[in-house]
Amino acid sequence: MTTVPCYHLRAFRTCQRGAFSEMQPYLAMKPIQWRGSKNVTWDLNEVCQETLLLIDVGPKALIVGSKGCSEAKTKDSKNFSMYSEPPGVFVASYAHFCSSDGCNNAGSTRVLLDSLPRPGFQALGHFQCPVFVDVNALYPGDSESVTCPKGNTHCYRGFLLLSGGGLSATIGIQGCMAQTYLMNHIQNIGELTASEYAVTLTFPAGAPPPPTLAWAVGLGLSLALWYGVPLLLTPFPHDS
């Protein structure tokens, strides 16, 4: 009788992996390419994930994305979320978790854009706000100013600390707002975690921002330094 050796076979899952950021006008309307930088093998108890976060301040927009693995208990799901809506600054996300090889294979940001509301006519109001969004920068002194659409009540200045999914970033944001917080106290965005530090200033229509705005911005920057804010978009360590 022939003895056949028994081998322990360990199961693995293959997912795309990579992180990116892109800043340009019209990212809420114009899809851009979105692919992982490589395929990586993970343990079978993990699932594949892909997450997009869009921040649009009007003339400028920023989108960040992550592909990789996750220990999420939800194995197969797609979620679209809007945290702040137009007019003014709006923030939206797309998160996809899946459990088959290479399933996090969205090729462009259209998977998020197709769920966004179509922009309509926006009548202008009577006050202006500086608008700005960027990674690694907080509140430059030469921000472009725009007349806010009706429905907004104040200028927003704040920043998001992003982590997870191969990302570590600080995003500075300025723009017209109606609600107090961009994220409505929501911190989990797919595989990302977002912490918002907001400085919101309301002022009468047509009046310039009072001098206390500079103090508020200084407070926001002090908070960033106090909490050791990372000022880098850090990719996966093996992607460089």
HUGI-V857384 format. One record per run of one state. SS is the DSSP state (H for helix, E for strand, - for the rest). FROM is the first residue (numbers start at 0). TO is the last residue. Records with the same first field share a line. If there is no record, write none. Layout:
SS->FROM-TO / FROM-TO
This chain:
-->0-10 / 23-31 / 33-36 / 43-45 / 56-59 / 70-75 / 84-88 / 98-106 / 108-108 / 113-122 / 135-142 / 149-152 / 164-165 / 177-186 / 189-190 / 202-210 / 226-239
E->11-22 / 32-32 / 37-42 / 46-55 / 60-69 / 76-83 / 89-97 / 107-107 / 123-134 / 143-148 / 153-163 / 166-176 / 187-188 / 191-201
H->109-112 / 211-225
